[in-house]
Amino acid sequence: MSEDRERARFAPDELAIVLSHYDLGTIAAIEPFKRGSRKSPKVHIKSSRGEFVLKRRAPGRDDPVKVAFSHLLQNHLARKEFPLPHLIATRRHKNSMVRYQDWIYELFVFVPGEPYSQSIIETESAGETLGLCHQCLTDYEPDYTPPLGGYHDSDAVRQALNHVPTRLQGHDSVTGREAELLATTQQVFEAYEAAADALRDAGIADWPEQVVHGDWHPGNMLYRDQQVVAVIDYDSARVLPWITDLANGILQFSIVAGDANPDLWPDHFDDERAVAFFRGFLKNHKVDPDYLKVIPLLMQEAIIAESALPIATIGSFGRIQGFTFLRMVKRKIQWLCDHHDEWIDNFRHVLEEQTPAEE
């Protein structure tokens, strides 16, 4: 099946009804905007008042209370002049969302930009922007209760790992390798428990919490001239120890992948990009030296959580078969364990070289 057929689409009358709620002036063009979730149709609109992106929220991401929390957060960041696509309010009631039938719609200012190129300059900009995001949210008190939980010490992750062998049973990639699947899943589970135990011993539960982005990865960044010009997707925002957001950002911007076969991906992470991201973060945020020791542990938890939940649910990670992806995760966890002290030293050297800005 082609990607176009897999993507959800707007019906013509649906578009007309939803757009009638906004004051966009004369519309010159409406084109499909094929980015993000296939379950969430989007169009790029060009009008006499500018360029916009209309989005219908995907099923499961359309709880009105959660959407309201996300929108208030984005409006707060916009007032702080944080780089993000601004929400457009409706014409009459100045609402940040439109509800039509059983769907929820959002309209954003279109921000032109390029995807992440893995350059060191762009990586440092991503870290700097995360530090700015945390700075803007330090004293933010949401009107709605934020979503609960994160990837750290999560029973949902444990339950997902326990379900993985059952979910993958019968897949072609597992046939004849059932014992290997069980062993791999058990090793990943034990690594998650070991990291969670070490983090509890480090006292992370008592460390400062605040609203964080929760999903800081390259796909949520837009760049121009190697600088972040917009950060998107605030659906994972929640109250957590901010160090969890930093560790996940380092993970996402330092992971080394490859083609469609994760068995061929290298074990290592890119330490140069990890250091660049951390250096950028320090431009806008202080980091206590005691926090450095937990970053590799949180990275282990994060990569396990990100893989376990979709594999347990649909048997794959995106288009990659679940067992294949889990084997790669096991190798990368082991690499992080083997290089734990080395990475802490790398971060410590950056901290000693750079004086962070006052928050």
Backbone torsions as a table, in degrees:
resi	resn	phi	psi	omega
1	MET	NA	134.7	-178.5
2	SER	-72.8	159.8	179.0
3	GLU	-62.7	-37.0	-180.0
4	ASP	-61.7	-39.5	179.6
5	ARG	-71.0	-30.7	-179.9
6	GLU	-73.1	-28.6	-176.0
7	ARG	-74.2	137.1	172.8
8	ALA	-68.4	151.4	-177.2
9	ARG	-132.3	157.8	171.9
10	PHE	-81.9	144.8	168.1
11	ALA	-84.2	148.5	-178.0
12	PRO	-55.2	-45.0	-179.7
13	ASP	-68.2	-32.2	177.2
14	GLU	-61.7	-47.4	179.1
15	LEU	-60.3	-45.0	-177.6
16	ALA	-61.9	-42.6	-178.0
17	ILE	-68.2	-44.9	-177.8
18	VAL	-66.8	-45.3	-177.4
19	LEU	-68.1	-20.8	178.9
20	SER	-66.5	-15.4	178.8
21	HIS	-80.1	-10.2	-174.8
22	TYR	-115.0	155.1	176.2
23	ASP	-102.5	89.4	-175.8
24	LEU	-105.5	1.3	-176.3
25	GLY	73.6	-151.3	179.8
26	THR	-82.6	122.9	-179.0
27	ILE	-85.5	124.9	-178.4
28	ALA	-95.1	-33.4	-177.1
29	ALA	-158.9	145.8	173.1
30	ILE	-132.9	120.4	-176.9
31	GLU	-128.8	146.7	175.6
32	PRO	-58.0	143.0	180.0
33	PHE	-119.6	94.9	-168.6
34	LYS	-89.4	70.2	175.8
35	ARG	-135.5	154.4	177.4
36	GLY	77.4	-158.9	-175.2
37	SER	-60.0	135.3	176.3
38	ARG	-69.2	-18.4	-179.5
39	LYS	-85.5	-4.2	-177.2
40	SER	-120.2	93.8	-178.0
41	PRO	-67.7	146.6	-179.6
42	LYS	-140.9	150.1	173.4
43	VAL	-133.0	147.8	175.6
44	HIS	-97.6	121.7	-174.7
45	ILE	-111.6	130.9	172.8
46	LYS	-113.7	125.4	-177.5
47	SER	-141.0	178.4	179.8
48	SER	-68.6	-14.2	179.3
49	ARG	-102.0	2.8	178.3
50	GLY	132.7	-161.3	179.9
51	GLU	-119.4	140.6	-172.9
52	PHE	-141.6	163.5	172.8
53	VAL	-124.9	122.2	174.5
54	LEU	-99.2	134.1	-175.7
55	LYS	-131.2	133.1	168.3
56	ARG	-98.1	126.7	-176.3
57	ARG	-67.5	141.9	-179.6
58	ALA	-71.5	151.5	174.4
59	PRO	-56.2	136.7	-177.1
60	GLY	92.9	-15.5	176.8
61	ARG	-120.9	27.7	-173.6
62	ASP	-124.0	26.1	173.4
63	ASP	-70.3	121.6	-174.2
64	PRO	-58.4	-36.7	-178.8
65	VAL	-67.9	-43.3	178.8
66	LYS	-66.5	-37.3	177.5
67	VAL	-65.4	-41.6	178.6
68	ALA	-61.6	-41.9	176.7
69	PHE	-59.6	-46.3	-179.7
70	SER	-62.5	-40.6	-178.1
71	HIS	-68.9	-41.7	178.2
72	LEU	-63.4	-37.4	177.1
73	LEU	-63.5	-45.4	-179.9
74	GLN	-64.9	-39.0	178.2
75	ASN	-66.1	-36.3	175.7
76	HIS	-61.9	-47.0	179.5
77	LEU	-63.4	-37.3	178.9
78	ALA	-62.8	-40.1	178.1
79	ARG	-65.3	-27.1	177.3
80	LYS	-84.4	2.8	-178.6
81	GLU	63.6	31.7	173.0
82	PHE	-74.7	143.5	-176.8
83	PRO	-75.3	108.7	176.3
84	LEU	-158.4	159.7	176.4
85	PRO	-70.2	122.1	-176.9
86	HIS	-72.7	139.4	174.5
87	LEU	-73.2	144.5	176.4
88	ILE	-104.0	128.6	-179.8
89	ALA	-82.8	155.0	178.4
90	THR	-68.5	160.1	-172.8
91	ARG	-66.7	-47.8	-172.3
92	ARG	-87.9	-52.7	-170.4
93	HIS	-100.5	-1.4	178.2
94	LYS	57.7	36.9	176.3
95	ASN	-84.1	151.7	179.2
96	SER	-89.6	-2.7	177.8
97	MET	-142.8	156.1	173.9
98	VAL	-115.8	134.1	175.8
99	ARG	-111.0	122.9	179.8
100	TYR	-136.2	123.6	-172.4
101	GLN	54.0	-121.7	-179.1
102	ASP	-104.4	15.6	-174.3
103	TRP	-110.5	158.6	173.5
104	ILE	-122.2	136.3	-175.6
105	TYR	-123.4	149.2	176.6
106	GLU	-133.1	147.1	176.2
107	LEU	-124.5	128.9	-177.8
108	PHE	-122.0	153.0	166.9
109	VAL	-66.2	133.1	177.9
110	PHE	-73.7	128.6	177.4
111	VAL	-113.7	112.5	177.3
112	PRO	-70.5	140.5	179.7
113	GLY	-174.1	170.6	-179.0
114	GLU	-111.5	155.8	176.6
115	PRO	-73.7	166.4	179.0
116	TYR	-61.5	132.6	-177.5
117	SER	-104.4	0.3	-178.0
118	GLN	73.9	12.5	177.3
119	SER	-71.9	155.8	179.2
120	ILE	-64.3	-39.0	-179.4
121	ILE	-63.7	-44.4	179.6
122	GLU	-67.2	-35.8	178.6
123	THR	-64.6	-44.4	178.6
124	GLU	-63.9	-37.2	177.5
125	SER	-63.4	-37.8	177.7
126	ALA	-63.6	-41.4	177.0
127	GLY	-66.0	-42.1	179.3
128	GLU	-61.9	-39.4	-178.7
129	THR	-70.4	-34.9	175.1
130	LEU	-64.0	-43.2	176.5
131	GLY	-58.8	-40.4	177.4
132	LEU	-65.5	-40.1	177.7
133	CYS	-58.8	-47.2	178.7
134	HIS	-63.2	-39.0	179.0
135	GLN	-62.4	-42.6	179.9
136	CYS	-67.7	-24.4	-175.5
137	LEU	-104.3	4.4	-175.1
138	THR	-53.4	-46.2	-175.9
139	ASP	-107.5	14.6	-177.2
140	TYR	-73.7	126.7	177.1
141	GLU	-115.9	106.4	-175.0
142	PRO	-68.7	147.6	176.8
143	ASP	-75.5	-25.7	178.7
144	TYR	-110.1	150.1	178.5
145	THR	-66.1	123.6	-179.6
146	PRO	-66.8	156.2	173.4
147	PRO	-56.9	151.2	-176.6
148	LEU	-97.2	155.5	170.9
149	GLY	81.9	160.3	177.3
150	GLY	-151.7	-164.0	-177.8
151	TYR	-79.8	-16.8	-177.5
152	HIS	-79.2	128.2	172.1
153	ASP	49.9	51.5	-172.0
154	SER	-103.7	126.2	175.2
155	ASP	-66.4	-29.5	177.6
156	ALA	-63.1	-37.2	177.6
157	VAL	-68.2	-42.6	178.6
158	ARG	-61.6	-44.1	179.0
159	GLN	-62.9	-39.3	178.6
160	ALA	-63.1	-45.2	179.1
161	LEU	-61.9	-39.1	178.4
162	ASN	-64.8	-27.7	-177.2
163	HIS	-88.4	-16.4	-175.0
164	VAL	-55.4	-49.6	-178.5
165	PRO	-58.5	-39.9	178.9
166	THR	-66.3	-41.6	-178.1
167	ARG	-65.6	-34.6	-176.4
168	LEU	-90.7	-6.9	-178.6
169	GLN	-58.6	129.6	178.9
170	GLY	94.0	-11.5	176.4
171	HIS	-66.6	145.3	-178.3
172	ASP	-56.4	-37.4	-176.6
173	SER	-70.0	-15.5	-176.7
174	VAL	-99.4	-23.7	-176.0
175	THR	-54.9	123.8	-177.9
176	GLY	82.7	-3.0	-178.4
177	ARG	-127.3	27.8	-177.0
178	GLU	-60.0	-39.4	179.9
179	ALA	-65.3	-38.1	178.1
180	GLU	-65.9	-39.5	177.5
181	LEU	-60.8	-46.9	179.8
182	LEU	-61.7	-42.7	-179.0
183	ALA	-66.4	-42.3	179.8
184	THR	-62.9	-46.2	179.7
185	THR	-62.3	-40.9	179.5
186	GLN	-64.8	-40.4	179.4
187	GLN	-65.3	-39.9	177.9
188	VAL	-66.6	-40.7	178.0
189	PHE	-61.4	-45.5	-179.8
190	GLU	-64.8	-36.1	177.5
191	ALA	-65.6	-38.8	178.5
192	TYR	-64.2	-44.4	-179.8
193	GLU	-64.9	-40.9	-179.5
194	ALA	-64.0	-42.2	178.4
195	ALA	-65.4	-43.2	-179.9
196	ALA	-63.4	-40.8	178.0
197	ASP	-62.3	-44.8	-179.4
198	ALA	-64.4	-36.3	179.1
199	LEU	-70.4	-37.8	175.1
200	ARG	-63.1	-42.3	179.1
201	ASP	-63.4	-30.3	179.6
202	ALA	-76.2	-10.1	177.1
203	GLY	83.7	26.2	-175.3
204	ILE	-61.0	-27.0	-179.1
205	ALA	-62.7	-22.0	-178.7
206	ASP	-98.1	2.6	-177.2
207	TRP	-82.2	157.8	-174.1
208	PRO	-58.3	136.7	176.8
209	GLU	-113.4	156.0	173.9
210	GLN	-164.5	173.8	172.5
211	VAL	-68.2	130.2	178.8
212	VAL	-126.8	163.6	-178.9
213	HIS	-65.3	-47.2	173.5
214	GLY	87.1	-8.0	-178.0
215	ASP	-150.7	52.9	-173.3
216	TRP	-82.8	94.6	179.4
217	HIS	-139.2	165.3	-173.2
218	PRO	-56.5	-33.3	-179.0
219	GLY	-66.1	-14.1	179.4
220	ASN	-101.5	14.7	179.4
221	MET	-117.3	142.0	169.0
222	LEU	-119.3	139.1	-174.3
223	TYR	-122.8	148.8	163.7
224	ARG	-140.9	135.0	-178.3
225	ASP	52.2	38.1	175.1
226	GLN	67.8	16.8	177.1
227	GLN	-120.5	143.4	177.6
228	VAL	-64.9	126.0	177.3
229	VAL	-111.4	-13.3	177.3
230	ALA	-161.9	140.6	173.4
231	VAL	-116.5	130.9	-176.7
232	ILE	-118.0	173.5	172.3
233	ASP	65.7	93.4	-179.8
234	TYR	-109.7	19.4	-176.9
235	ASP	-69.9	-21.2	-179.1
236	SER	-96.3	5.1	-179.0
237	ALA	-61.5	140.3	-178.7
238	ARG	-166.8	173.4	177.2
239	VAL	-92.1	120.1	-178.5
240	LEU	-150.3	165.0	167.4
241	PRO	-57.7	126.8	-172.7
242	TRP	-62.2	-22.1	179.9
243	ILE	-62.2	-27.1	178.8
244	THR	-66.6	-34.7	178.0
245	ASP	-69.5	-41.0	177.9
246	LEU	-63.0	-46.6	-178.1
247	ALA	-62.9	-40.9	178.5
248	ASN	-66.0	-37.7	176.8
249	GLY	-62.2	-43.3	177.9
250	ILE	-61.8	-41.9	177.2
251	LEU	-58.1	-52.2	-172.7
252	GLN	-66.3	-31.7	-176.8
253	PHE	-95.2	-1.3	178.5
254	SER	-119.0	-6.9	-178.5
255	ILE	-66.0	140.6	179.3
256	VAL	-109.3	116.0	-177.6
257	ALA	-108.6	-150.8	-178.2
258	GLY	-172.2	-140.5	-178.7
259	ASP	-81.7	-158.0	-174.8
260	ALA	-74.1	-7.3	-178.0
261	ASN	-108.4	100.8	-178.6
262	PRO	-62.9	-17.6	176.1
263	ASP	-62.3	-21.9	-178.9
264	LEU	-97.3	-2.2	178.2
265	TRP	-71.9	143.2	177.8
266	PRO	-69.7	158.3	-180.0
267	ASP	-72.5	-32.3	-166.3
268	HIS	-78.9	164.4	168.5
269	PHE	-105.5	164.2	-178.8
270	ASP	-89.3	101.8	-176.1
271	ASP	-68.2	-27.2	178.9
272	GLU	-66.9	-42.4	178.1
273	ARG	-70.1	-36.4	177.7
274	ALA	-60.2	-45.4	180.0
275	VAL	-66.1	-40.3	179.4
276	ALA	-62.7	-42.4	179.0
277	PHE	-62.4	-45.7	179.9
278	PHE	-63.8	-41.0	179.0
279	ARG	-61.0	-42.7	178.0
280	GLY	-63.4	-42.2	180.0
281	PHE	-58.0	-40.5	-176.9
282	LEU	-65.6	-16.6	178.7
283	LYS	-67.0	-23.4	-176.7
284	ASN	-126.2	1.1	-173.2
285	HIS	-152.5	135.6	174.9
286	LYS	-78.1	149.8	174.7
287	VAL	-133.9	121.5	176.5
288	ASP	-67.4	135.6	179.3
289	PRO	-54.7	-30.3	179.8
290	ASP	-66.1	-20.2	-178.5
291	TYR	-76.2	-19.8	-173.5
292	LEU	-61.7	-34.2	-174.7
293	LYS	-65.8	-19.0	-176.4
294	VAL	-94.3	-12.1	-174.4
295	ILE	-59.7	-49.5	178.5
296	PRO	-62.8	-31.7	178.2
297	LEU	-67.3	-44.4	178.4
298	LEU	-66.1	-33.8	176.7
299	MET	-62.4	-39.2	177.0
300	GLN	-62.7	-47.3	178.5
301	GLU	-59.7	-42.1	-174.6
302	ALA	-65.2	-44.5	-178.1
303	ILE	-69.4	-31.7	176.6
304	ILE	-68.5	-46.9	-178.8
305	ALA	-62.3	-43.2	-176.6
306	GLU	-63.9	-31.1	-178.8
307	SER	-89.7	-38.8	-173.2
308	ALA	-65.4	-42.7	-173.7
309	LEU	-64.0	-50.5	178.2
310	PRO	-68.9	-35.7	-179.9
311	ILE	-63.8	-41.8	179.1
312	ALA	-66.9	-27.8	-176.3
313	THR	-86.3	-47.9	-174.0
314	ILE	-121.4	-3.2	177.3
315	GLY	84.7	5.3	-178.2
316	SER	-150.9	168.1	171.5
317	PHE	-113.5	100.8	-170.5
318	GLY	62.6	-121.9	179.4
319	ARG	-97.2	4.7	-176.8
320	ILE	-96.8	131.1	-178.6
321	GLN	-59.4	139.7	-170.3
322	GLY	-60.9	-43.9	-177.3
323	PHE	-65.1	-41.4	177.9
324	THR	-61.1	-44.2	-178.4
325	PHE	-67.1	-39.2	-178.5
326	LEU	-65.5	-35.2	177.0
327	ARG	-63.2	-40.0	177.8
328	MET	-64.1	-43.0	179.9
329	VAL	-59.8	-41.6	179.4
330	LYS	-60.2	-41.2	179.7
331	ARG	-66.5	-40.8	-178.2
332	LYS	-70.7	-34.0	175.1
333	ILE	-61.9	-44.3	-179.6
334	GLN	-63.1	-38.0	178.2
335	TRP	-63.3	-42.6	178.2
336	LEU	-62.8	-39.7	176.8
337	CYS	-62.5	-45.4	-176.5
338	ASP	-67.5	-26.0	-176.0
339	HIS	-112.6	19.4	-177.1
340	HIS	-55.2	-54.4	-176.7
341	ASP	-66.2	-37.4	-179.8
342	GLU	-62.9	-42.1	-179.3
343	TRP	-68.8	-38.6	177.2
344	ILE	-61.2	-41.6	177.6
345	ASP	-62.1	-40.6	178.4
346	ASN	-60.0	-45.7	179.8
347	PHE	-66.5	-37.3	-179.6
348	ARG	-64.7	-39.7	179.0
349	HIS	-62.9	-40.7	177.8
350	VAL	-64.3	-42.2	-179.7
351	LEU	-62.5	-37.7	-179.4
352	GLU	-72.9	-29.3	-177.4
353	GLU	-82.8	-25.3	-170.0
354	GLN	-121.4	128.6	175.6
355	THR	-91.0	116.5	-177.7
356	PRO	-69.2	154.2	177.9
357	ALA	-71.4	154.2	175.3
358	GLU	-68.3	140.5	178.5
359	GLU	-80.1	NA	NA
